[in-house]
Amino acid sequence: MLNIDLNLIKKYDRPGPRYTSYPTAPHFNDSFTAEKYLNEIIRTNNESVSPELSLYYHLPFCDTLCYFCGCNMIITRNRDRIREYIKYLKNEIDLLRAYIVPGRKVAQLHWGGGTPTHLDPDEIADLISFINRSFEIKPDAEEGCEIDPRGLTKEHLSALRSGGFNRISMGVQDFNDKVCNQHHHRDDQCGCRDQRIIPSHHSPQECRTKSRITEDDLRHQCAADHGADR
């Protein structure tokens, strides 16, 4: 029989911030300066066993606005603006990498946004290659990317998988057409939040979207050499 700890439920039965980062947004403040950030990197470099790294890259660009969105994002179809951002992102990687001692390996890597797959496949492949040259990524690292299935192509998936990504995330807002239309999402009623490449608890029918790629594309592209659950 399942035992439920009612005291634990009562403890956490209260409003809280959107849990999209750690620490959550209300805990970010100006007291944690750039200097403190660099000092923390240096301090952990000098530990007897340097901890593994978790890297997050924010790619804020989207094709269209979702009315429910509360993220730091930019609506643009100006490819020059995106390329300029990637250039400065690479500059920041170079600056940060200089403070991290050799040997510290990356155990987790995530691209969020925005819509990272608003980058075209060549831009994705180029940025992944730059990151992989800049850091030592563990063979079993968890590498995830947020996607929008409405604009996703096989070429996007191929670029991600070839670069080492083994996880994609999608957000489902509602399965009711009327609600989705009000959210400006007419074509993506289905999505499975934060699952390995194909979610095992949904049937293909439940997870079919009106996008340019199918669940079979996802299954074959991303399970080719890592097992059907990846």
N, C-alpha and C positions, 0 to 999 in steps of 0.2 A: 504494500500500500504506500502511496506517495505521502510523505510527511511534509507539511507546509508550516514554516515558521512564521506565525502571524505577527510576532514582534518585529521580525525583519521587514515584513511587508509594511507595517505601520511606520517603521523608521524611515523608509524611502517613499512613502505615499505623500509626496508634497511636490509643488511646482519646482521646476529647475530649468536651467538654460539649455539651449540646443546642444547636445553632446556631440559636436563636430570637431572638437579639438581638445587637447589636454595640455595645460589646464583650460577650463572653459572660459569663454569670453569675459565674464565679470571679474576674473582673476588677473587679467592683463592690465598693467598700469605702467606709468612712466618711471616708477622707481627701479624697474629692471632695465638698466641702461645698456647701450651697446658695449660699454666697457665691462660691465658685469657679465654680459654674454660671452665675451672673449675670455675673460678670466675663468669662467666655468669650463670652457673648452680646454684651456691650459691646465686647469686643476685636474680634470679627468685624464688628460694626457699623461700626467705624472703618477697616476695610481699604479699599484703593483701589477694589476691586470686591467688594462684599459678597457672600458666598456664598449660594446658594439655600438654602431651608429644607426640611427633612424633618420632618414632624409625625407623631407616634404618639399615639393615644388608646386607653387601656385601659378596656374596658367588661367588668367581671369577672363579670357575672351569667350563670347557666345555669339551665335548667329542671330538669335531672337531672345526677347525678354520673356521669362516665365513670371507670371504675376505673383506667385507665392514666394519667390526667391528672396533670401535674406543674405546672400553671399556677396563677397567683394568681387564684382564682375563688371565687364565692359562689353557692350554690344558693338561689334564692328565687323565689317567685311573688308576692311582696309588691310590687305596682306602686308603692306610695308610697315604698318604699325605693329603687327604681330612679329615680323622679323626683327624690328628694332628691340622689342621687348626680349626676345630670345637672345639677342646680342648682349644686352645688359645682364640677363640672367647668367650667361656664361661668365661674364666679368665677375659677378658676385661669387660664383662657384670657385673661380681662381683665387679670389681674395680669401674666402673661407678655408679652402684647401690648404693654404700656406700655414694655417694655425694648427692643423691636425697632424699628429705624428704618423709616420708610415706604420702600417701594420694594423691600424684600427679598421675593422671590417664592417661593412654595411649589412645589417640583418633585415632591415625593413626600408622600403622605398615606396613613396606614394605620390601620384600626381593628382591634384585636385583643382577646382576652379569655382566659377567659370566652367568651361567645357574643354578639357585638354584635347579632345579629339576634334575640336574646331581647327587645330593645327592640321595641315595636310600631311599625308604619310611621309613625304620626304623630310618635312620639318621635324616630325616625330622621330624618325630614324636618326637624323642628325643630332638632335638633342640627347637622345638615349646614348648614342655613341660617345658624345662628349662627356656625359656623366660616367659612363663605364670606364673611360680612360682616366677620369679624375679621381675615382674612388675604387677601392677593392670591394667588389660585391661578392658576398658569400654564395656558393653554389645553390644553397637551399633558401636563399633570401626570399621573403615575401615581397613581391613587387606588384603594386596595384595601381589602377588608373580608373578614374571616373569617366563615363562615356555618356553620350546622348545617342540613342539608337536611331534617331530620325536622320542623322547625317552620316552614320557609320557605314564604312565600306569594308570589303575584304582586305583592301590594301592597308587600311588603318590597322586592322587586326594583325595582319602579317608584320607590319612595322613594329607593333608592340611586342608580339611574341618573339620575333627575331632578336629583339633587344633584351629579352629576359623576363618580360612581364608574364605573370602567371595568375593574375586576378583582375577582374573588372567589376566595377560597381555601377548600378543604375538605381534611380530612385522612382518608386511608384507612388503617385499622389492619390489616385483613385481609379476604380474600374468603372465608374459611372460616366457615361458619355457626356451628360449634361454638366457634371462637375468639372470634367477634364476640359471641356470647351471654355468654361469660365476661367480656367487657369491658363488658357492659351495653349493647351496641349491637346490637339485634336487627333494626333496620330500615334501617341505613345501611351495608351492606357495601361499597357502591361510593362512592368519592369520588376526586377528582383533585386532587392537592395543587398549589396555587399555580399555576393555569393561567388564561390569558385565558378569558373568559366561557364558551366551549365549547372543551374540549381537542381539538386537531386530531388527536392521535395515538391516540384511542380512538373506537371506533364508538359510535353511540347505544345499541346493545344493551349494550355494556360499561359505559356510564356511566349506565344507568337506575337510579334509586333508588326506593324505596317511600315517596316523599315526596309532598307535595301539589302539587309543581310538576314539570314534565317538562323534558327537554332541549330540546324545541321552545319551551317558554315562555322558557327562558334565551336561546335563540338569537334569537327574535324580539324580546324585550324589550330586549336589550342590544346587538343588532347593527343596530338600526333606522337609526341615523344615523352609525355609526362602523365599518361594514364587518363582514363575517361572522366575522372572527378576533378580534373584541374582546369 
